């Protein structure tokens, strides 16, 4: 597996890179893991509509937050400074649910290494520390190869500055 640390990266070019790497994996090439921190962006998963965005476009623009559609499952997710975003481009060995649980397990193990007790909530698809979300998970699978993945809130600024806590 090849591992790439992209630093601070805009969402759209990172998604395009994931698609190119998936095509390479489908041709028999090596799997890849992308690690990055995104510029502020709200991504809308396949289940999301514009009405799911609670803040107005003007307020988002004031805070430098873009809005992008995404091929991943799920609703609206914020990505930005203070998050580690993990994109495994891998061949599924088991089903999609097992892949999501594997991602959640990685976040739970990370939290445990810091003495924190996190849990996976399948209904609210994510990893939680009590009532605070530690990691959002959303994937897309085509021909048994995954893209997208998990965003782990590492620092407090990983949340929107105008969001309610």
Secondary structure, DSSP 4 states (H G I P E B T S, - for coil): -EEEEEEEE-HHHHHHHHHHHHHHHHTT---EEEEEEEPSEEEE-TT--GGG--S-HHHHHHTT-EEEE-SSSSSEEEE-TTEEEEEEE-B-SS-HHHHHHHHHHHHHHHHHHTT---EEETTTTEEEETTEEEEEEEEEEETTEEEEEEEEE-SGGGS-TTS--
